[in-house]
Amino acid sequence: MPPARKRPRAYDPARTRAAVLAQFGNVQAAVRTLTPEQLALPTRLGDWTVRELVAHVGTALTAVDRLLGEPEPARRDGRLPDWPFAIAADSDAIAGTARRLAAEHPDLDAHLAEAERRFTDRLDAHPGSRLLPTSAGALPLADYVVTRTVELVVHTDDLNATVPGLDIPYDRQALAAATRLLADALAAKAPGGSTEVRIPPYAVVQCVEGPRHTRGTPPNVVETDPLTWVRMATGRLAWKDAVAGAKVSASGERADLGELLPLLG
């Protein structure tokens, strides 16, 4: 008999909204401290500058406004864990938009404040069930807001890696939601029950085809911390480098995730 199909993970819309706004606020506060020299620094995102990256952070929220401006799809045909795979194809367009926004908005603080205002206004005006035409198919607004935690956590990490001493904090709930969504994406990419991936304290998923574990200690276990997981899942840190640096523990013949990562570029 095949294993029972797992119920999709549920997220509380109010907590997700609060997490998105908290992490966005953390970035806003840090951006106000950046000097012109720091804004001109190159980042680890190809030829993006810090200014372009900050301008792009605003789109994490304005994307909701943009998608709500599109006609509502007739039915849901997307899954939240598939979102990370869909956005990789948009990378060139995203980079072009970031450069344009950076040029159009010399006052980055005002740009971010306007993005926040439009985001909150839109969430206040629409139910979480309202369908959006995302790159991963039609998804409810409440689900799409979860994806904003990934955008914000990842780019917070990008900014911290670029500007020495910036140290933007991570909202606990935002980091939790981002970790869980990316863990579920791995399970969707490599369905199975032979390997257990543990990312304490936020997520545990089973994945990879093979003998299914039912009780006791699984034969194949991967364990890491949330930020290391986010970095590997998004291509900021290679699997082999994380293992070599003791950022990941992996035991068992099916515990090598190197061929499955990153989940998005």
Secondary structure as GFF3:
##gff-version 3
##sequence-region A 1 265
A	DSSP	alpha_helix	13	31	.	.	.	ID=ss1
A	DSSP	alpha_helix	36	39	.	.	.	ID=ss2
A	DSSP	alpha_helix	50	68	.	.	.	ID=ss3
A	DSSP	three_ten_helix	80	82	.	.	.	ID=ss4
A	DSSP	alpha_helix	83	87	.	.	.	ID=ss5
A	DSSP	three_ten_helix	88	90	.	.	.	ID=ss6
A	DSSP	alpha_helix	91	104	.	.	.	ID=ss7
A	DSSP	alpha_helix	108	125	.	.	.	ID=ss8
A	DSSP	beta_strand	131	134	.	.	.	ID=ss9
A	DSSP	beta_strand	137	140	.	.	.	ID=ss10
A	DSSP	alpha_helix	141	162	.	.	.	ID=ss11
A	DSSP	alpha_helix	172	189	.	.	.	ID=ss12
A	DSSP	beta_strand	195	199	.	.	.	ID=ss13
A	DSSP	beta_strand	203	207	.	.	.	ID=ss14
A	DSSP	beta_strand	221	224	.	.	.	ID=ss15
A	DSSP	alpha_helix	226	233	.	.	.	ID=ss16
A	DSSP	alpha_helix	239	244	.	.	.	ID=ss17
A	DSSP	beta_strand	248	251	.	.	.	ID=ss18
###
